[in-house]
Amino acid sequence: MNKIDHFLKDALAKNSSDLHFISGDPPRVRIHGSLQLLNDEVLTIDFVREAMYEIMTGSLQQDFEKHDAVDFAYEIPEVSRFRVNVMRHLNGVGAVMRAIPSKALTLDQLNMPVAVRNLCKQTQGMILVTGKTGSGKSTTLAAMVDDINQRLKGHILTIEDPIEFVHKRRNCLISQREVGLHTDNFADALHSALREDPDVILVGELRDLETISAAVTAAEMGILVMGTLHTNGAGQTVDRIVNTFPSDKQSHIRTMLSTSLRGVISQQLLPTHDKPGRVAALEILVNTSAVANIIRQGKLDQLETAMQSGGSIGMQTMDSALMELVKKGRVSPLEAYQQANNKQKFRSLIDDAEADIDDA
């Protein structure tokens, strides 16, 4: 057993999502979004370095020495896989390890709305899942891939850094490529993918101009492209993609997006009010003719209005999703207020909650 294994097993036993293994501090775990001590033992520089080098290959060690940070996946057989980031910091070496379920959750288990299920039935175009780090983007995408894998007969190609969920072949052929191990970068793998007869391409992260350009091109060619961005909200997502391109190309990319974009799912995880845990709040944009026209004209401030009027086909804003969670008692009014865009809508909910406490 490697040195890190018992820390990871202890973290899993506490139902935590992440292990923070930082020299100069005790190990900590994130449980339902809150960082807590795993034990009181301060980790030494030598122990952390030895524990990390024990699970890194020679090439990963070289990358770490050269760049002072490295990402990779680690697996404890028959226990779990982990996404690992090792970095050098002020007090030595540290690592953050995120647990990856051995099996992708289904759309039913995630309680995904009908609009997300309908997006999975698209056969071409681009679907984007966005949100900050730790908002569950990878889990949502894995469930969507699993749904496609069970319904269709085709070729699903994933490009990730590193590979997180390992998908088993059901009805589809699954090819999973890891950046740094099977390809130099996302853009090269995407260009290669166009010649590999894919029906679906999952891109772990749309992080630069070349990758975004290749992804949009693939979507225009009739492939279903699914990817993630670290953006909050549908409008910001479209804006980020457009502004990645030089100003003289932005009109053209808006036109391409207006025809190729199928939908944007923007999500965040909030601590639940009714029981320990977290629940996802989803903003959903579906590309209709009205939405396409807004994107083509660059009037992205009108997307929120379009989502508000598109409830019949499953569209919703983040604020409406938060309001629904409050009404169901899943999220506290204060938590919803803190995460809302238009906080004034939630101010009265906080006042009512405080009045109920005072009366009690």
C-alpha positions as a printed NumPy array, in Angstrom:
array([[  0.   ,   0.   ,   0.   ],
       [  1.29 ,   3.459,  -0.928],
       [  1.68 ,   6.094,   1.794],
       [ -1.192,   8.181,   0.48 ],
       [ -3.668,   5.291,   0.297],
       [ -4.798,   5.232,   3.923],
       [ -5.353,   9.012,   3.871],
       [ -7.509,   8.609,   0.764],
       [ -9.447,   5.707,   2.27 ],
       [-10.073,   7.732,   5.432],
       [-11.269,  10.629,   3.28 ],
       [-13.653,   8.351,   1.378],
       [-14.967,   6.903,   4.639],
       [-16.009,  10.428,   5.632],
       [-17.836,  10.846,   2.302],
       [-15.555,  13.727,   1.311],
       [-14.994,  15.003,  -2.221],
       [-11.378,  16.203,  -1.875],
       [ -8.25 ,  15.511,   0.164],
       [ -5.939,  18.49 ,   0.755],
       [ -2.464,  17.09 ,   1.448],
       [ -0.285,  20.172,   2.075],
       [  3.102,  20.143,   3.801],
       [  3.202,  22.306,   6.927],
       [ -0.493,  21.646,   7.66 ],
       [ -2.605,  18.71 ,   8.828],
       [ -4.499,  16.844,   6.074],
       [ -7.946,  18.263,   5.395],
       [-11.016,  16.995,   3.548],
       [-13.915,  18.769,   1.915],
       [-17.27 ,  17.451,   3.104],
       [-20.453,  18.908,   1.556],
       [-18.449,  21.943,   0.439],
       [-16.806,  22.645,   3.829],
       [-13.086,  22.036,   4.515],
       [-12.45 ,  20.04 ,   7.709],
       [ -9.458,  18.434,   9.448],
       [ -8.894,  14.754,   8.667],
       [ -6.53 ,  14.462,  11.643],
       [ -4.234,  16.717,  13.703],
       [ -0.898,  15.416,  12.392],
       [  1.126,  18.125,  10.609],
       [  2.506,  16.834,   7.314],
       [  6.256,  17.321,   6.774],
       [  7.803,  18.389,   3.479],
       [  9.702,  15.106,   3.119],
       [  6.666,  12.945,   3.846],
       [  4.453,  14.745,   1.317],
       [  7.172,  14.674,  -1.353],
       [  7.827,  10.961,  -0.795],
       [  4.11 ,  10.147,  -0.831],
       [  3.59 ,  11.987,  -4.113],
       [  6.713,  10.662,  -5.842],
       [  5.617,   7.178,  -4.858],
       [  2.531,   7.457,  -7.086],
       [  4.09 ,   9.495,  -9.932],
       [  5.794,   7.908, -12.923],
       [  9.26 ,   9.073, -13.95 ],
       [  7.846,  11.357, -16.654],
       [  5.407,  12.932, -14.201],
       [  8.241,  13.545, -11.736],
       [ 10.223,  15.248, -14.501],
       [  7.241,  17.419, -15.431],
       [  6.815,  18.393, -11.793],
       [ 10.482,  19.319, -11.396],
       [ 10.316,  21.378, -14.588],
       [  6.973,  23.137, -14.124],
       [  6.475,  22.966, -10.308],
       [  3.009,  21.498, -10.848],
       [  1.518,  18.436, -12.502],
       [ -1.937,  16.873, -13.037],
       [ -2.647,  13.16 , -13.3  ],
       [ -5.084,  10.421, -12.306],
       [ -4.416,   7.892,  -9.552],
       [ -6.328,   4.714,  -8.785],
       [ -6.593,   2.477,  -5.755],
       [ -7.813,  -0.764,  -7.34 ],
       [-11.342,  -1.747,  -6.313],
       [-11.618,   1.438,  -4.232],
       [-11.707,   4.602,  -6.34 ],
       [ -9.959,   6.817,  -8.887],
       [ -8.673,  10.276,  -8.031],
       [ -7.834,  13.401,  -9.994],
       [ -4.557,  14.688,  -8.57 ],
       [ -2.822,  18.052,  -8.704],
       [  0.633,  18.237,  -7.141],
       [  2.2  ,  21.684,  -6.747],
       [  5.124,  23.398,  -5.101],
       [  4.195,  26.106,  -2.576],
       [  5.701,  28.36 ,   0.082],
       [  6.111,  25.599,   2.654],
       [  7.199,  22.816,   0.323],
       [  5.02 ,  20.429,  -1.669],
       [  1.268,  19.973,  -1.646],
       [ -1.42 ,  18.   ,  -3.416],
       [ -5.164,  18.126,  -3.817],
       [ -6.858,  14.856,  -4.723],
       [-10.469,  14.677,  -5.865],
       [-12.377,  11.405,  -5.659],
       [-13.928,  10.197,  -8.892],
       [-16.758,   7.661,  -8.526],
       [-15.878,   4.31 , -10.067],
       [-19.106,   4.461, -12.038],
       [-20.755,   7.49 , -13.627],
       [-24.032,   8.478, -12.013],
       [-27.09 ,   8.374, -14.245],
       [-29.286,  11.309, -15.19 ],
       [-31.981,   9.8  , -12.972],
       [-29.632,   9.591,  -9.983],
       [-28.658,  13.235, -10.515],
       [-32.346,  14.176, -10.867],
       [-31.63 ,  16.039, -14.097],
       [-34.542,  17.931, -15.686],
       [-36.143,  16.962, -18.994],
       [-34.297,  19.742, -20.848],
       [-30.922,  18.136, -20.056],
       [-32.21 ,  14.724, -21.178],
       [-33.417,  16.274, -24.432],
       [-30.004,  17.819, -25.056],
       [-28.498,  14.32 , -24.803],
       [-30.703,  13.313, -27.742],
       [-29.038,  15.827, -30.054],
       [-26.935,  14.218, -32.779],
       [-24.803,  17.209, -33.751],
       [-23.797,  20.663, -32.573],
       [-22.278,  21.889, -29.314],
       [-23.428,  21.418, -25.713],
       [-21.565,  23.293, -22.973],
       [-21.592,  22.558, -19.235],
       [-20.188,  25.457, -17.248],
       [-19.529,  26.546, -13.685],
       [-16.714,  27.182, -11.256],
       [-14.292,  24.499, -10.103],
       [-16.064,  21.881,  -7.989],
       [-19.538,  22.637,  -9.33 ],
       [-20.062,  19.103, -10.664],
       [-19.467,  19.738, -14.378],
       [-17.569,  16.477, -14.905],
       [-20.274,  14.484, -13.095],
       [-23.01 ,  15.992, -15.275],
       [-21.087,  15.35 , -18.488],
       [-20.297,  11.78 , -17.439],
       [-24.013,  11.131, -16.881],
       [-24.822,  12.595, -20.301],
       [-22.171,  10.414, -21.964],
       [-23.528,   7.39 , -20.104],
       [-27.038,   8.155, -21.398],
       [-25.777,   8.353, -24.992],
       [-23.706,   5.203, -24.481],
       [-26.813,   3.243, -23.523],
       [-29.135,   4.567, -26.248],
       [-27.043,   4.87 , -29.412],
       [-24.633,   2.797, -31.433],
       [-21.681,   4.979, -32.35 ],
       [-18.192,   6.174, -31.442],
       [-17.713,   8.387, -28.364],
       [-14.271,   9.999, -28.104],
       [-13.211,  11.815, -24.923],
       [-10.227,  14.149, -24.54 ],
       [ -9.429,  14.879, -20.899],
       [ -6.704,  16.196, -18.606],
       [ -6.586,  13.781, -16.863],
       [ -9.106,  11.022, -17.645],
       [-11.644,  11.041, -14.824],
       [-14.603,   8.715, -15.329],
       [-13.667,   5.512, -17.161],
       [-16.644,   4.622, -19.352],
       [-17.367,   0.992, -20.161],
       [-18.486,   0.091, -23.653],
       [-22.221,  -0.532, -23.797],
       [-23.806,   0.231, -27.167],
       [-21.032,   2.63 , -28.163],
       [-17.345,   2.268, -28.909],
       [-15.53 ,   4.407, -26.313],
       [-12.083,   5.947, -26.956],
       [-10.584,   7.978, -24.099],
       [ -7.436,  10.053, -24.579],
       [ -5.471,  11.838, -21.867],
       [ -3.581,  15.068, -22.511],
       [  0.095,  14.601, -21.734],
       [ -0.138,  10.824, -22.037],
       [ -1.9  ,  10.117, -25.332],
       [ -1.716,  13.575, -26.923],
       [  0.239,  16.801, -26.41 ],
       [ -2.776,  19.09 , -26.003],
       [ -6.526,  19.426, -26.48 ],
       [ -6.263,  21.187, -29.85 ],
       [ -4.056,  18.497, -31.438],
       [ -6.358,  15.756, -30.17 ],
       [ -9.413,  17.584, -31.558],
       [ -7.839,  18.011, -34.986],
       [ -6.954,  14.319, -34.968],
       [-10.468,  13.41 , -33.8  ],
       [-11.98 ,  14.79 , -36.991],
       [-10.311,  11.892, -38.84 ],
       [-11.331,   9.241, -36.286],
       [-14.995,   8.922, -37.286],
       [-16.526,  10.102, -33.975],
       [-20.221,  10.605, -33.375],
       [-19.619,  12.365, -30.05 ],
       [-16.526,  14.231, -28.814],
       [-16.193,  15.201, -25.16 ],
       [-13.592,  17.916, -24.533],
       [-12.527,  18.141, -20.891],
       [-11.927,  21.885, -21.067],
       [-12.226,  24.547, -23.766],
       [ -9.298,  26.592, -22.532],
       [ -7.76 ,  28.417, -25.524],
       [ -8.455,  29.839, -28.983],
       [ -7.173,  26.834, -30.932],
       [ -9.2  ,  24.331, -28.895],
       [-12.405,  26.4  , -29.054],
       [-11.964,  26.96 , -32.793],
       [-11.478,  23.233, -33.434],
       [-14.502,  22.382, -31.254],
       [-16.785,  24.815, -33.1  ],
       [-15.523,  23.462, -36.441],
       [-16.275,  19.88 , -35.34 ],
       [-19.785,  20.909, -34.276],
       [-20.321,  22.563, -37.67 ],
       [-19.233,  19.327, -39.373],
       [-22.13 ,  17.385, -37.838],
       [-20.434,  15.939, -34.727],
       [-21.958,  16.311, -31.259],
       [-19.324,  18.171, -29.22 ],
       [-19.645,  18.414, -25.441],
       [-17.291,  20.526, -23.363],
       [-16.782,  22.606, -20.226],
       [-15.926,  26.213, -19.487],
       [-15.215,  27.934, -16.188],
       [-17.933,  30.531, -16.672],
       [-21.003,  31.482, -14.649],
       [-24.177,  31.774, -16.694],
       [-25.177,  31.208, -20.299],
       [-24.572,  34.788, -21.393],
       [-21.055,  34.848, -19.96 ],
       [-20.331,  31.502, -21.64 ],
       [-21.259,  32.72 , -25.123],
       [-19.405,  35.982, -24.468],
       [-16.239,  34.1  , -23.411],
       [-16.212,  31.999, -26.573],
       [-16.788,  34.982, -28.872],
       [-14.178,  37.166, -27.153],
       [-11.557,  34.424, -27.388],
       [-11.363,  35.225, -31.113],
       [ -9.768,  38.34 , -32.676],
       [-12.221,  41.196, -33.167],
       [-12.314,  40.764, -36.965],
       [-13.452,  37.131, -36.557],
       [-16.073,  37.669, -33.853],
       [-18.989,  38.363, -36.201],
       [-18.251,  35.112, -38.04 ],
       [-17.977,  33.048, -34.836],
       [-21.28 ,  34.495, -33.56 ],
       [-22.938,  33.285, -36.747],
       [-21.367,  29.834, -36.384],
       [-22.44 ,  29.605, -32.73 ],
       [-25.983,  30.679, -33.556],
       [-26.351,  27.593, -35.765],
       [-24.154,  25.039, -33.966],
       [-24.849,  25.714, -30.262],
       [-27.509,  23.366, -28.906],
       [-27.546,  24.414, -25.279],
       [-25.687,  25.655, -22.209],
       [-26.031,  24.12 , -18.747],
       [-24.538,  26.397, -16.101],
       [-24.485,  24.932, -12.616],
       [-23.392,  25.418,  -9.036],
       [-23.539,  23.173,  -5.978],
       [-25.13 ,  24.492,  -2.785],
       [-25.281,  22.984,   0.715],
       [-28.706,  21.529,   1.39 ],
       [-30.92 ,  22.965,   4.13 ],
       [-33.107,  19.925,   4.813],
       [-30.31 ,  17.349,   5.327],
       [-26.496,  17.092,   5.051],
       [-25.343,  17.184,   1.446],
       [-25.314,  19.403,  -1.62 ],
       [-27.768,  20.042,  -4.425],
       [-27.209,  21.408,  -7.935],
       [-28.854,  24.594,  -9.169],
       [-28.983,  24.677, -12.975],
       [-29.332,  27.523, -15.426],
       [-30.41 ,  26.069, -18.773],
       [-30.28 ,  27.749, -22.179],
       [-31.702,  25.923, -25.207],
       [-30.921,  27.319, -28.639],
       [-34.202,  28.363, -30.257],
       [-34.635,  30.635, -33.275],
       [-35.005,  33.6  , -30.907],
       [-31.837,  32.654, -28.988],
       [-29.937,  32.109, -32.245],
       [-30.938,  35.584, -33.396],
       [-29.743,  37.108, -30.108],
       [-26.366,  35.342, -30.4  ],
       [-25.97 ,  36.308, -34.068],
       [-26.638,  39.978, -33.287],
       [-24.417,  39.952, -30.185],
       [-27.22 ,  41.156, -27.888],
       [-26.252,  38.751, -25.111],
       [-27.894,  40.845, -22.388],
       [-31.218,  39.634, -23.834],
       [-30.456,  35.954, -23.179],
       [-31.839,  36.123, -19.638],
       [-35.184,  37.365, -20.949],
       [-35.175,  34.571, -23.519],
       [-34.559,  31.992, -20.785],
       [-37.336,  33.445, -18.639],
       [-39.818,  33.157, -21.522],
       [-38.597,  29.688, -22.548],
       [-39.855,  27.776, -19.527],
       [-42.158,  25.635, -21.664],
       [-39.137,  23.941, -23.28 ],
       [-37.15 ,  23.664, -20.05 ],
       [-35.149,  26.883, -20.041],
       [-34.547,  28.558, -16.693],
       [-32.31 ,  31.225, -15.198],
       [-30.065,  30.596, -12.213],
       [-32.226,  32.835, -10.026],
       [-35.397,  30.907, -10.899],
       [-33.602,  27.614, -10.144],
       [-32.473,  28.978,  -6.769],
       [-35.981,  30.245,  -5.989],
       [-37.443,  26.81 ,  -6.728],
       [-34.92 ,  25.136,  -4.4  ],
       [-35.865,  27.571,  -1.618],
       [-39.587,  26.901,  -2.119],
       [-38.943,  23.148,  -1.864],
       [-36.954,  23.661,   1.351],
       [-33.791,  22.228,  -0.195],
       [-31.703,  25.42 ,   0.147],
       [-31.821,  28.125,   2.813],
       [-32.954,  31.624,   1.777],
       [-29.586,  33.042,   2.896],
       [-27.614,  30.579,   0.744],
       [-29.803,  31.345,  -2.273],
       [-29.384,  35.088,  -1.652],
       [-25.595,  34.745,  -1.574],
       [-25.514,  32.85 ,  -4.88 ],
       [-28.206,  34.817,  -6.732],
       [-27.557,  37.306,  -9.515],
       [-30.478,  39.594,  -8.681],
       [-30.182,  39.592,  -4.891],
       [-33.103,  41.963,  -4.402],
       [-35.52 ,  39.14 ,  -5.352],
       [-34.262,  37.088,  -2.413],
       [-34.057,  39.87 ,   0.172],
       [-37.665,  39.416,   1.293],
       [-37.111,  35.646,   1.752],
       [-34.315,  36.361,   4.22 ],
       [-36.466,  38.883,   6.095],
       [-39.304,  36.332,   6.334],
       [-36.935,  33.617,   7.584],
       [-35.491,  35.936,  10.239],
       [-39.024,  36.911,  11.326],
       [-39.952,  33.22 ,  11.733],
       [-36.877,  32.679,  13.909],
       [-37.77 ,  35.691,  16.066],
       [-41.351,  34.442,  16.478],
       [-40.128,  31.018,  17.509]])
